[in-house]
Amino acid sequence: MRFAVLIKATPTSEAGRMPDQKLMDAMGKFNEELVAAGIMLAGEGLQPSSKGARVRFSGTNRTVIDGPFAETKELIAGFWIWQCKSLEDAIDWVKRCPNPFYEDCEIELRQIFELEDFGETMSPGLRASEERVRAELESRQAK
C-alpha cells in the first residue's frame, strides 16, 4: 500500500522560517531510516503558500487565486510517499518521526489509490494508457 504522508503547515512554516541544523539533521536521519527500510518512495518540503496559487474550477470556468492562504490548518508544508504493509505500519513510522517544527503540528496519512481500486470503471484502454504513463515517469526518474 502506498500512502501520502502530509505534513500540515504551521504559522512558522507559512512564515518561511527554515528549520535549524539540529532539526535538519534529525529529519535527515529519519529519511535515511525510511529509505533503508524500503518505505520512502519520495519526499519534499513545500514553500509557503505565499509563493503558490490555487485554481478554482466551476464548470468550464477557471479562477486563479494567489497565495498566501489564510487557513494554515488546511495547508501542507511537506510530504512523503511511502510504501507500507498497512495503515498501522505507516502510523508506526510517523510516530518515530521527529517533530517537523518546534511547535504543535500534525501529519496526515492518506492511502493512495491503485489501479485495482477502480475496478470495472478502468477500461482496458484506460488501464494500458495509465501503465504507459507510469512507465514513462519511472523511465524519466531513472535518468
C-alpha positions, 0 to 999 in steps of 0.5 A: 500500500502506498500512502501520502504522508502530509505534513500540515503547515504551521504559522512558522512554516507559512512564515518561511522560517527554515528549520535549524541544523539540529532539526535538519539533521534529525529529519535527515536521519529519519529519511535515511531510516525510511529509505533503508527500510524500503518505505520512502518512495519520495519526499519534499518540503513545500514553500509557503503558500505565499509563493503558490496559487490555487485554481478554482474550477466551476464548470468550464470556468477557471479562477486563479487565486494567489497565495498566501492562504489564510487557513494554515490548518488546511495547508501542507508544508511537506510530504512523503510517499511511502510504501507500507504493509498497512495503515498501522505500519505507516502510523508506526513510522510517523510516530518515530518521526521527529517533530517537523517544527518546534511547535504543535503540528500534525501529519496526515496519512492518506492511502493512495489509490491503485489501479485495482481500486477502480475496478470495472470503471478502468477500461482496458484502454484506460488501464494500458494508457495509465501503465504507459504513463507510469512507465514513462515517469519511472523511465524519466526518474531513472535518468 
